[in-house]
């Protein structure tokens, strides 16, 4: 199980993947927005997305778990 965390405090702008999706390394899961900049959160390795812990307009802090891959 791989927990994918936010690297910075930001707003969740878009959720681009869904639970059950098979992801390749580099696939976008979520797009964060900070200071008018889009920051993609990507899969660090191939796997199946089993959990998304955020929704659009949520606020995340640095280190918050955004999604879980297996």
HUFEN-V992861 format. One record per backbone hydrogen bond with DSSP energy under -0.5 kcal/mol. CO is the residue of the C=O (numbers start at 1). NH is the residue of the N-H. If there is no record, write none. Layout:
co=CO nh=NH
co=CO nh=NH
This chain:
co=1 nh=3
co=2 nh=69
co=3 nh=5
co=4 nh=66
co=4 nh=67
co=6 nh=63
co=10 nh=60
co=11 nh=13
co=11 nh=33
co=12 nh=57
co=14 nh=16
co=14 nh=31
co=18 nh=21
co=21 nh=23
co=21 nh=49
co=23 nh=47
co=24 nh=27
co=27 nh=43
co=29 nh=16
co=29 nh=17
co=30 nh=32
co=30 nh=41
co=31 nh=13
co=31 nh=14
co=32 nh=39
co=33 nh=11
co=34 nh=37
co=37 nh=34
co=38 nh=40
co=39 nh=32
co=40 nh=42
co=41 nh=29
co=41 nh=30
co=43 nh=26
co=47 nh=23
co=48 nh=50
co=48 nh=70
co=49 nh=20
co=51 nh=68
co=55 nh=58
co=58 nh=12
co=60 nh=10
co=61 nh=64
co=64 nh=6
co=66 nh=53
co=67 nh=4
co=68 nh=50
co=68 nh=51
co=69 nh=2
